[in-house]
């Protein structure tokens, strides 16, 4: 049997694995699998296409419907270029705060969920506690969909999925949806003195970027709907954060590459925004090809996250509100895996310890107060499953 570890001890171990999204998370998954097996809990891996990353899920307790999922992700954002005062992969306590990459987002919650396993096993559970740990959440929530599909197929259906992203233990019932396109404008090079005979990929790409600016102006001017009005900002945003291209100042650019990202309020369909962008791309591409037919614009959609919609009489919301006593209306503008659980038929809500403002920052931390609040919350989830 595994040694019973505290949530702090488990978090220390999880943080020690530098599971930045561009590297494998299998060492962490190995450890979690062995930890669960030590308590007699069977877990299942769901690998990515490379076999170098995996999600993991497990059922603790009876194989019956009506349980609760505690869901987190195992990957973290990079630390390169950030000025840390401590080793980011060692949990360091100072002045009531626990520093380390992922302590807040979200290995702290992962540790709390795993620490609840022996408590659940010694309790007389009537319904199961299910653990779900994904990969590549930080680069577009890529790992969760296959994991959720497998859970839906092979585990009894849970009545609630609690996604433990840092919310200061508030009940978050909605978030924006998101998607992004890698955009590659392929022009035709000529000397810039004859630019009218070439196709400048940067300048034509700028037309798409200007379209993004125009959409933001239009969206900002709209009267927001009742749900959109609760978000900050209360409208869909179109964003370009990176761009590269060109060969020299006196050559029309052959290539221009940039990303175009959308964060849509739940009242608007991501598919409509994708179609609008593709239509604008087709328009600009036609202008380019009228000058030189071999030019083009290539799009690669590199992530897609459905928004989380407020649920009417949602069971997950009811469970969390009953435990926390929080009756406020809370939404967030960032995407999470909650929308992916909901899209696949689960009642889903966000509730976890820590402040999202600390996520991705140098000297990331979670307060001991929030960490302990998360532990008490999960303990009450276990207690509820015995009733």
ZIQUIWO-V885874 format. One record per backbone hydrogen bond with DSSP energy under -0.5 kcal/mol. CO is the residue of the C=O (numbers start at 1). NH is the residue of the N-H. If there is no record, write none. Layout:
BEGIN
((CO	NH) (CO	NH))
END
This chain:
BEGIN
((3	5) (6	10) (7	11) (8	12) (9	13) (10	14) (11	15) (12	16) (13	17) (14	17) (16	18) (17	19) (18	20) (19	76) (20	23) (25	29) (26	30) (27	31) (28	32) (29	33) (30	34) (31	35) (32	36) (33	37) (34	38) (36	39) (36	41) (37	40) (38	2) (40	42) (42	59) (44	57) (46	55) (48	51) (52	25) (52	26) (53	48) (55	46) (56	133) (57	44) (58	131) (59	61) (60	129) (62	64) (64	128) (67	159) (67	160) (68	130) (69	71) (69	162) (70	132) (71	164) (72	134) (76	21) (79	82) (82	84) (86	88) (87	90) (88	101) (92	94) (92	99) (94	97) (96	368) (97	94) (97	99) (98	366) (99	92) (100	103) (102	107) (102	108) (104	106) (106	110) (107	111) (108	112) (109	113) (110	114) (111	115) (112	116) (113	116) (114	117) (115	119) (116	120) (117	121) (118	122) (119	123) (123	125) (128	68) (128	130) (129	60) (130	70) (131	58) (132	72) (133	56) (134	74) (135	143) (136	142) (137	140) (137	141) (140	304) (143	147) (144	148) (145	149) (146	150) (147	151) (148	152) (149	153) (150	154) (151	155) (157	66) (160	69) (160	162) (161	163) (161	349) (162	71) (162	164) (163	165) (163	351) (167	170) (170	172) (171	173) (171	330) (172	350) (174	332) (175	308) (177	264) (178	305) (179	262) (180	302) (180	303) (181	183) (181	260) (182	184) (182	300) (183	185) (183	258) (184	186) (184	298) (185	187) (185	256) (186	296) (188	199) (190	252) (191	194) (192	195) (194	197) (195	198) (199	188) (199	201) (200	204) (201	205) (202	206) (203	207) (204	207) (204	208) (205	208) (205	209) (206	210) (207	211) (208	212) (209	213) (210	214) (211	215) (212	216) (213	217) (214	218) (215	219) (216	220) (217	221) (218	222) (219	222) (222	224) (225	229) (227	230) (228	231) (233	235) (237	263) (239	261) (242	259) (244	257) (248	251) (250	192) (253	201) (254	187) (255	246) (256	185) (257	244) (258	183) (260	181) (261	239) (262	179) (263	237) (264	177) (265	268) (269	273) (270	274) (271	275) (272	276) (273	277) (274	278) (275	279) (276	280) (277	281) (278	282) (279	283) (280	284) (281	285) (282	286) (283	287) (284	288) (285	289) (286	290) (287	291) (288	291) (288	292) (292	295) (296	186) (298	184) (300	182) (300	302) (303	180) (304	306) (305	178) (307	309) (308	175) (311	313) (311	314) (314	318) (315	319) (316	320) (317	321) (318	322) (319	323) (320	324) (321	325) (325	327) (328	330) (330	173) (330	174) (332	176) (336	339) (337	341) (338	342) (339	343) (340	344) (341	344) (341	346) (342	345) (346	348) (347	161) (349	163) (350	172) (352	167) (352	169) (354	168) (355	358) (356	359) (358	361) (361	364) (364	100) (366	98) (367	371) (368	372) (369	373) (370	374) (371	375) (372	376) (373	377) (374	378) (375	379) (376	380) (377	381) (378	382) (379	383) (380	384) (381	385) (383	386) (384	387) (385	126) (385	127))
END
